[in-house]
Amino acid sequence: MPGITTAGGGPHARVTDPAVAYDPKHGVWLVVSGALGPPPAVRGDAILVSRSTNGGLNWGNPVTVATAIGGSDFDKTWIVCDGTSTSPYYGNCYAQWDDYGNSGQLLMSTSTDGGATWGAPKPTADNATGIGGQPVVQPNGRVVVPHASSFETDIRTFSSTDGGASWGPTTLVKTVQHHKVAGGMRADPLPSVETDKDGRVYVAWEDCRFRSSCRANDIVMTSSADGVLWSNVTRVPLSSVAGGQESFIPGLAVSRVTGGSSARLALAYHYLPTTACESDTCKLHVGFSQSSDGGATWSKPVDLSGAMTPNWLALTGEGYMTGDYISTSFAAGSPHAVFALARCPSGGKLHEAIYAANPPFGTVGPNCGPPPSPPRKLSKLKVKPFRFPATPNGPSVRSSGGTKVTYTSSAKGSTRFNVGRAIRRNGSRAWVRMPGKFYRADVAGSNAFRFSGHIGGEKLKPGLYRLVVQPRDHGKRPGTVTYANFRIVPPARLGR
C-alpha cells in the first residue's frame, strides 16, 4: 500500500493490524491499518484507510481517520461497511480501534462517502475500554461491535442504531475462561465476529470452560439476533474434551446468502495436539471445520498446514506469533482461510509467509539449529499484605510503607507496572486501567520492592485494584502479563 511506510513513500516506520471491507454503494475497497511511527517512535501514531476504486488493482495514498495526540497510542483496527441496499444507512463504513495510551478507550469513526472522509472519533456512551473490537452490520443498519474487555476476561459489545451518529454503552456478552497457550505462543482470547443474511451475529473465541481444571482451550461460540440477548456458549467439537488438544486463534466466516438453521459457517483455527510441549517441541497446526446448520453440528476437522514448531515463527515480546487474529471468508460460495505458515528457518532468516487454504506441506524436522532465546517470564507475583493504605505522598516505589511486591524473573530485564481499578458495569466486575505507569530493572531470580499505592503521581482512593506486571525486552516491547489484586483501605479500617 503506497503512502504509509517509508518503504512505500510514506512517513511511518511500520504499519499493523490491517482489515478489509467493501462498500458496494460507492464501489470502493477499503483497508484500515494502524500506522506506527514516525521513526524512531513505535507507538500507534495514526489510523489510516487506503482506498481502491478498481477492484484492488491500484491504491491511492491513505486517508487519515485519526491522529494520535498527547499520550494516545492507537491499536487493533477493524472496518466494516453497510452493504444492505434497503438499510437506512446503506454505504456507511465504520472504523474501530482502541487507544491503548488512554486506558484502551474504544473509538469509532464513520464515513458516508466511500472512505474519502471520516467523522471525528466517538467513544461509547459509557466511555468503555477494551481491545480487539470487530464491528458488523445487520440488515436494518444496526452496527454491533463485540470486543474483548481491557484485560480480556470478558467478551462485551456495544452498538449504534443511528448510522454511527452515537454509540451506546457496552454490555456483557459472556465471561472468558482462558488457558495460557503452550509452546510460548502469543495467543489471546480476542473474538472473531460475523453475521448471516438475517443479521444474526456469531462470535467465536478461545476458552477453556469445557475442560477439567481449565487445562486446554477449545474454540467456543455464541450468537445473537439483536446484539443484546446472546445464546448459551457452545463448544465447537474439534477434539475430545478428554484429550490434550488445545485450539486457539479462530477465524470465523459466515456465508451472507444463508441464515437461520441453514446458515453456513466455516472456521479456521490453530491447534496443538498436546499442551505437554515447549516452543521447540510443540507441533503447531492450522485446522479447518465447517457447519451447514448454524453451528449445531460441525464437519470432521481437516489439517490445512501440516506441523510447524512455534520457534519457526516470528518472536515478539509476548511470544511466538502466527497472528493476533486470522481470516476466513466465503467467496463464490466456498470458504477460504488465510493464515501464516512457516518452515524451518535457515541462514538466520525466517521462512514464513501468508497462505490461503494451502494443503499440508510442513514437517517438523531436526535441522533447525538452536531456537532463539525465549521471552523473559515473570512468576510467583505476590502483593503482601493484600489490604493496605496508600502512603500520604511520594512516588510509586519507596523504601517503606505501602505493601511488599515480590516476584521471580527468568532473566535480567526491565518490567513495566500499571494499575487497573475494579468497577461494576451492568451487574458484573470490570477493570479500568488507571493513568500512569512505572518501570523497574529486574535481576534474574527473586525481585522485591515496596509499592506506595500511588500511580501516575496520584494516590489511589480506597477500593479494589489490580497490579498489572509486564516484562519488556530491549526494545520495550511487552511480554506476557501477570497480575495480582490488592485493596486500598483508609488507615482507620486497616485492622477490620
C-alpha distance (Angstrom), angle and dihedral (degrees) to the residues before:
residue distance angle dihedral
M1 . . .
P2 3.81 . .
G3 3.78 125.8 .
I4 3.81 98.7 25.6
T5 3.81 110.8 86.8
T6 3.78 129.4 25.2
A7 3.83 87.2 -105.1
G8 3.81 88.7 63.7
G9 3.78 99.3 39.6
G10 3.79 94.8 -90.1
P11 3.81 132.9 120.6
H12 3.80 102.1 -116.0
A13 3.79 131.1 97.5
R14 3.81 97.5 -142.6
V15 3.78 141.9 -10.2
T16 3.80 131.1 -144.2
D17 3.82 148.0 176.6
P18 3.82 101.2 34.5
A19 3.82 119.0 -172.3
V20 3.81 128.9 -178.6
A21 3.82 133.3 -138.8
Y22 3.80 136.6 169.3
D23 3.80 124.7 -141.2
P24 3.84 107.4 -156.8
K25 3.80 94.4 -175.4
H26 3.80 92.3 61.5
G27 3.83 97.5 24.8
V28 3.81 93.2 -124.2
W29 3.80 132.9 140.3
L30 3.81 112.7 -147.3
V31 3.81 131.5 -162.8
V32 3.80 117.9 -169.9
S33 3.81 119.5 -161.1
G34 3.79 142.2 167.0
A35 3.82 114.3 -117.7
L36 3.81 117.6 -146.3
G37 3.76 120.3 -156.4
P38 2.95 147.9 -23.1
P39 3.82 92.3 -125.5
P40 2.92 130.3 -55.0
A41 3.83 94.4 14.1
V42 3.80 118.0 91.8
R43 3.81 102.5 -167.8
G44 3.80 120.8 112.3
D45 3.80 100.9 -86.0
A46 3.82 106.6 176.2
I47 3.80 145.7 -3.2
L48 3.80 109.9 -125.7
V49 3.80 135.4 -174.1
S50 3.81 121.3 -157.7
R51 3.84 117.3 -158.1
S52 3.79 135.6 -153.4
T53 3.81 123.7 -174.5
N54 3.81 96.3 -178.3
G55 3.78 103.4 60.2
G56 3.79 96.7 -82.1
L57 3.82 97.2 -55.0
N58 3.81 92.0 117.4
W59 3.78 133.3 18.1
G60 3.78 131.3 -159.8
N61 3.76 128.4 -141.0
P62 3.81 110.2 -73.5
V63 3.78 126.7 -90.4
T64 3.81 113.6 -128.7
V65 3.80 111.7 -124.7
A66 3.82 96.5 177.6
T67 3.81 138.0 -7.5
A68 3.78 122.7 -146.7
I69 3.79 115.4 -119.3
G70 3.78 131.1 -176.8
G71 3.79 110.8 -12.3
S72 3.82 95.6 -13.8
D73 3.81 116.8 133.8
F74 3.82 113.3 -178.4
D75 3.81 121.7 -148.5
K76 3.83 146.1 165.5
T77 3.79 105.2 26.0
W78 3.83 125.8 -164.0
I79 3.82 135.9 170.6
V80 3.82 139.7 -162.8
C81 3.82 136.2 172.3
D82 3.80 130.0 -148.7
G83 3.81 103.1 -113.5
T84 3.83 100.3 173.1
S85 3.80 109.0 108.7
T86 3.83 92.1 -153.9
S87 3.81 93.5 52.2
P88 3.83 115.2 110.0
Y89 3.81 87.0 -130.3
Y90 3.82 98.9 43.7
G91 3.81 108.9 161.4
N92 3.79 96.5 22.8
C93 3.80 112.5 133.7
Y94 3.79 123.9 -158.2
A95 3.82 127.7 -155.2
Q96 3.82 120.6 -164.3
W97 3.80 133.4 -169.1
D98 3.79 141.0 143.4
D99 3.78 130.2 -120.1
Y100 3.80 104.0 -130.7
G101 3.80 90.5 -176.8
N102 3.82 89.4 58.6
S103 3.81 98.6 52.5
G104 3.83 90.7 -78.9
Q105 3.83 95.7 -64.5
L106 3.81 110.4 -171.6
L107 3.80 114.6 -125.0
M108 3.81 135.7 -172.4
S109 3.80 133.2 -167.3
T110 3.82 128.2 -171.0
S111 3.80 132.5 -149.2
T112 3.82 124.0 -166.6
D113 3.83 98.0 -179.9
G114 3.80 105.6 60.7
G115 3.80 95.8 -79.8
A116 3.81 95.6 -57.0
T117 3.81 91.2 120.2
W118 3.79 133.1 14.0
G119 3.78 134.6 -154.3
A120 3.79 125.4 -119.6
P121 3.82 113.9 -74.9
K122 3.81 112.5 -94.2
P123 3.81 129.1 -160.0
T124 3.78 126.0 -146.4
A125 3.79 119.6 -87.1
D126 3.81 89.6 -99.7
N127 3.84 95.3 41.3
A128 3.78 88.4 -116.8
T129 3.79 125.0 -166.1
G130 3.79 126.7 -145.9
I131 3.79 145.7 115.0
G132 3.80 141.4 -114.2
G133 3.81 99.5 30.6
Q134 3.82 116.4 179.7
P135 3.83 113.6 -169.3
V136 3.82 120.5 -152.9
V137 3.82 129.2 -178.1
Q138 3.80 125.5 -133.9
P139 3.85 121.2 -146.0
N140 3.82 91.2 -102.1
G141 3.82 90.8 58.4
R142 3.81 97.3 -103.3
V143 3.82 110.8 143.8
V144 3.82 114.3 -146.1
V145 3.81 119.6 -167.0
P146 3.83 116.1 -168.2
H147 3.80 113.6 -172.6
A148 3.78 142.8 158.2
S149 3.80 120.4 -96.8
S150 3.81 118.1 -110.1
F151 3.80 93.9 -90.1
E152 3.84 92.4 33.3
T153 3.81 93.1 -117.2
D154 3.83 93.8 124.5
I155 3.77 141.2 30.0
R156 3.80 107.4 -131.5
T157 3.80 135.3 173.8
F158 3.80 143.7 -158.9
S159 3.79 132.8 -175.8
S160 3.81 148.8 -164.4
T161 3.80 125.6 -138.4
D162 3.82 96.8 -179.9
G163 3.78 103.1 62.1
G164 3.79 95.7 -88.8
A165 3.81 96.0 -51.4
S166 3.81 86.7 123.1
W167 3.80 138.0 2.3
G168 3.78 124.9 -141.0
P169 3.81 128.1 -133.6
T170 3.78 122.2 -78.4
T171 3.80 121.8 -98.6
L172 3.79 131.4 -167.0
V173 3.80 117.7 -96.8
K174 3.81 98.6 176.4
T175 3.79 139.0 -37.3
V176 3.80 118.6 -107.1
Q177 3.79 127.6 -127.4
H178 3.78 109.1 -167.5
H179 3.80 136.1 -173.4
K180 3.80 116.9 -153.6
V181 3.79 102.0 -111.0
A182 3.81 114.9 -115.1
G183 3.79 126.1 -120.2
G184 3.79 96.5 48.6
M185 3.81 89.6 -77.0
R186 3.80 122.8 166.3
A187 3.81 99.2 -130.6
D188 3.80 122.7 142.6
P189 3.84 128.4 176.8
L190 3.80 98.3 -100.2
P191 3.81 114.8 156.3
S192 3.80 127.9 -111.7
V193 3.83 110.7 -150.4
E194 3.85 135.7 -166.7
T195 3.84 140.3 155.3
D196 3.81 134.0 -141.5
K197 3.81 126.5 -137.6
D198 3.80 91.8 -85.1
G199 3.80 92.3 53.4
R200 3.81 97.9 -106.7
V201 3.80 107.0 155.7
Y202 3.83 117.9 -138.1
V203 3.82 121.5 -163.2
A204 3.83 124.1 -171.3
W205 3.81 129.9 -177.4
E206 3.81 141.2 153.0
D207 3.81 115.4 -86.9
C208 3.80 138.7 159.7
R209 3.85 100.8 -152.9
F210 3.80 93.0 113.5
R211 3.84 94.5 53.8
S212 3.77 126.5 85.1
S213 3.83 109.8 -103.1
C214 3.82 88.7 -1.9
R215 3.81 88.4 -84.2
A216 3.83 98.4 156.2
N217 3.79 139.8 11.1
D218 3.79 128.0 -110.7
I219 3.79 127.9 -171.2
V220 3.81 107.3 -102.5
M221 3.78 132.1 -174.4
T222 3.79 144.7 -162.8
S223 3.81 131.7 -179.8
S224 3.79 140.1 -160.8
A225 3.81 137.0 -165.8
D226 3.80 94.1 -152.7
G227 3.82 106.7 21.3
V228 3.82 89.3 -112.5
L229 3.81 108.4 72.6
W230 3.80 114.0 47.3
S231 3.80 131.1 -163.7
N232 3.79 123.1 -117.8
V233 3.79 114.5 -78.5
T234 3.80 111.3 -95.6
R235 3.78 129.5 -166.0
V236 3.80 119.4 -124.8
P237 3.85 101.3 -132.0
L238 3.80 99.8 -129.0
S239 3.80 94.0 140.3
S240 3.79 141.2 -3.8
V241 3.80 117.2 -71.8
A242 3.79 86.3 -137.0
G243 3.80 92.3 57.1
G244 3.78 130.8 80.1
Q245 3.81 101.2 -115.5
E246 3.79 116.5 128.4
S247 3.83 119.5 -157.6
F248 3.81 124.0 -166.1
I249 3.84 147.1 150.5
P250 3.82 99.9 46.7
G251 3.80 124.9 -159.2
L252 3.82 107.3 -162.0
A253 3.82 126.0 -165.7
V254 3.82 129.2 -174.8
S255 3.80 123.3 -167.5
R256 3.82 108.3 -117.5
V257 3.82 92.0 -148.2
T258 3.81 93.9 58.7
G259 3.78 131.9 63.9
G260 3.79 148.9 163.6
S261 3.80 116.9 17.1
S262 3.83 89.1 -11.5
A263 3.80 96.8 52.9
R264 3.81 113.2 135.4
L265 3.78 114.2 -135.8
A266 3.79 128.6 -176.2
L267 3.79 126.6 -168.6
A268 3.79 131.7 -167.0
Y269 3.79 116.5 -174.9
H270 3.79 143.5 158.3
Y271 3.77 123.1 -110.7
L272 3.79 143.9 179.5
P273 3.84 115.4 -150.2
T274 3.81 87.5 -140.0
T275 3.78 136.9 9.8
A276 3.81 90.6 -143.8
C277 3.80 93.8 95.6
E278 3.79 144.0 83.6
S279 3.81 135.1 -129.7
D280 3.81 91.9 -83.5
T281 3.83 97.2 41.6
C282 3.83 105.7 36.2
K283 3.80 115.9 105.2
L284 3.78 107.8 -138.3
H285 3.83 119.2 -160.5
V286 3.80 138.7 176.6
G287 3.81 110.5 -133.9
F288 3.79 133.5 -169.1
S289 3.81 136.1 -156.2
Q290 3.81 135.0 162.1
S291 3.79 140.8 -160.4
S292 3.81 131.0 -151.5
D293 3.81 96.5 -171.0
G294 3.79 105.2 59.3
G295 3.81 94.3 -84.1
A296 3.81 97.0 -52.5
T297 3.83 90.1 120.2
W298 3.79 133.4 11.4
S299 3.80 136.2 -152.1
K300 3.79 123.2 -111.2
P301 3.83 107.2 -79.5
V302 3.81 119.4 -104.1
D303 3.82 126.0 -151.5
L304 3.82 107.3 -127.1
S305 3.77 99.7 178.1
G306 3.76 115.7 30.9
A307 3.78 116.9 -133.8
M308 3.79 127.0 -39.4
T309 3.79 129.2 171.8
P310 3.81 118.2 -126.4
N311 3.80 93.4 -121.3
W312 3.80 89.8 63.8
L313 3.82 86.4 68.7
A314 3.79 130.4 80.5
L315 3.80 110.4 -78.9
T316 3.81 116.6 -133.2
G317 3.78 131.9 -179.9
E318 3.82 87.7 -94.2
G319 3.81 98.1 46.3
Y320 3.80 140.5 -83.5
M321 3.79 109.5 -22.2
T322 3.79 132.3 -150.2
G323 3.81 91.1 163.1
D324 3.79 136.7 -54.6
Y325 3.80 83.6 -118.3
I326 3.81 137.4 0.6
S327 3.81 133.4 -153.8
T328 3.78 138.0 -117.7
S329 3.81 119.4 177.9
F330 3.79 137.6 173.9
A331 3.82 115.4 -123.6
A332 3.83 125.2 171.5
G333 3.79 88.6 -5.9
S334 3.81 96.0 -55.7
P335 3.82 131.1 99.5
H336 3.80 118.9 -118.8
A337 3.81 122.2 -166.4
V338 3.82 120.1 -155.3
F339 3.80 120.7 -164.0
A340 3.82 146.1 137.2
L341 3.80 121.4 -85.8
A342 3.79 128.4 -174.0
R343 3.77 138.6 -164.6
C344 3.77 127.8 -161.5
P345 3.83 110.1 -60.1
S346 3.80 117.0 -119.2
G347 3.77 135.9 -175.0
G348 3.78 91.0 16.3
K349 3.81 91.7 -61.7
L350 3.79 132.8 109.7
H351 3.80 120.8 -120.1
E352 3.79 97.4 -149.5
A353 3.80 131.0 135.1
I354 3.81 144.0 152.4
Y355 3.82 117.9 -91.8
A356 3.79 136.3 -179.4
A357 3.82 115.9 -133.8
N358 3.79 91.4 -38.2
P359 3.83 116.8 -177.7
P360 3.81 116.9 -115.0
F361 3.77 113.2 -68.6
G362 3.81 108.1 144.8
T363 3.79 126.0 91.1
V364 3.76 128.7 -176.1
G365 3.79 107.2 -114.1
P366 3.81 135.3 179.0
N367 3.82 98.1 -125.8
C368 3.78 101.6 83.2
G369 3.78 96.9 102.8
P370 3.79 123.0 -138.9
P371 3.80 114.8 -21.7
P372 3.80 119.5 -117.2
S373 3.76 118.1 -94.4
P374 3.81 110.6 -73.9
P375 3.79 118.4 -116.5
R376 3.78 116.1 -89.0
K377 3.81 112.9 -96.6
L378 3.79 133.0 -156.6
S379 3.80 123.0 -151.9
K380 3.81 143.8 166.2
L381 3.81 93.0 40.5
K382 3.81 111.8 -178.2
V383 3.79 134.4 174.7
K384 3.80 108.7 -161.9
P385 2.93 124.0 -148.9
F386 3.81 95.0 30.9
R387 3.85 90.8 -157.3
F388 3.80 119.2 50.0
P389 3.83 141.0 139.7
A390 3.78 120.2 -109.4
T391 3.80 113.2 -109.2
P392 3.83 114.3 -105.1
N393 3.80 93.4 -109.7
G394 3.78 143.8 -22.0
P395 3.79 140.2 85.4
S396 3.81 126.2 -46.4
V397 3.82 93.1 -97.3
R398 3.78 121.1 48.8
S399 3.78 140.4 155.2
S400 3.81 97.0 -111.8
G401 3.80 141.3 18.2
G402 3.77 127.6 33.5
T403 3.79 113.9 59.7
K404 3.79 137.5 -51.6
V405 3.82 117.3 -105.8
T406 3.80 117.6 -162.5
Y407 3.80 132.1 177.9
T408 3.79 142.4 149.2
S409 3.81 124.0 -115.3
S410 3.80 122.4 -157.0
A411 3.80 90.4 -145.1
K412 3.79 143.6 0.0
G413 3.82 114.7 -74.9
S414 3.79 149.9 107.7
T415 3.81 122.2 -66.2
R416 3.80 128.4 -161.8
F417 3.80 123.4 -145.8
N418 3.79 129.7 -163.8
V419 3.78 134.8 159.7
G420 3.80 134.0 -123.7
R421 3.81 122.6 -158.8
A422 3.82 122.1 -143.8
I423 3.81 116.0 -123.8
R424 3.79 134.4 172.7
R425 3.79 113.5 -116.1
N426 3.80 122.3 175.5
G427 3.76 91.6 -21.0
S428 3.81 97.5 -50.2
R429 3.79 136.2 87.3
A430 3.80 119.3 -97.3
W431 3.79 131.9 176.2
V432 3.81 124.3 -129.6
R433 3.77 119.7 -166.9
M434 3.81 114.9 -121.2
P435 3.82 119.0 -134.4
G436 3.79 114.5 -98.2
K437 3.78 139.5 40.4
F438 3.79 140.8 -159.6
Y439 3.81 136.9 -154.0
R440 3.79 135.8 -139.2
A441 3.80 131.2 -165.9
D442 3.82 106.2 -128.2
V443 3.76 131.6 -154.9
A444 3.79 123.1 -142.8
G445 3.79 107.3 -89.5
S446 3.79 126.6 10.8
N447 3.81 120.8 17.2
A448 3.81 130.2 -178.5
F449 3.79 140.1 174.2
R450 3.79 139.9 154.9
F451 3.81 117.9 -104.0
S452 3.82 113.7 -150.4
G453 3.82 99.4 -157.6
H454 3.82 90.7 -108.2
I455 3.82 125.7 118.5
G456 3.78 127.5 176.0
G457 3.79 89.9 2.5
E458 3.82 91.9 -59.9
K459 3.80 129.1 110.9
L460 3.81 112.8 -123.0
K461 3.79 115.0 -117.5
P462 3.81 119.3 -129.1
G463 3.81 111.5 -72.7
L464 3.81 145.5 88.7
Y465 3.82 116.5 -56.5
R466 3.80 141.0 173.7
L467 3.81 124.2 -137.5
V468 3.81 105.3 -143.5
V469 3.82 114.3 -156.8
Q470 3.81 124.7 -167.8
P471 3.82 128.9 175.7
R472 3.81 115.4 -136.3
D473 3.79 129.3 -154.2
H474 3.81 125.6 -139.1
G475 3.82 90.2 -78.9
K476 3.82 90.4 50.7
R477 3.79 91.2 -114.3
P478 3.81 110.8 155.0
G479 3.80 125.4 -105.4
T480 3.78 131.3 -159.9
V481 3.80 113.8 -43.3
T482 3.78 122.9 -125.5
Y483 3.78 125.4 177.7
A484 3.79 146.0 -175.5
N485 3.81 128.6 -158.7
F486 3.79 125.0 -127.2
R487 3.79 137.9 170.8
I488 3.79 127.8 -132.5
V489 3.81 110.7 -146.1
P490 3.80 133.1 -176.8
P491 3.83 109.4 -98.9
A492 3.82 90.5 -114.5
R493 3.84 91.7 59.2
L494 3.79 97.3 47.7
G495 3.79 94.7 105.7
R496 3.81 95.9 44.3
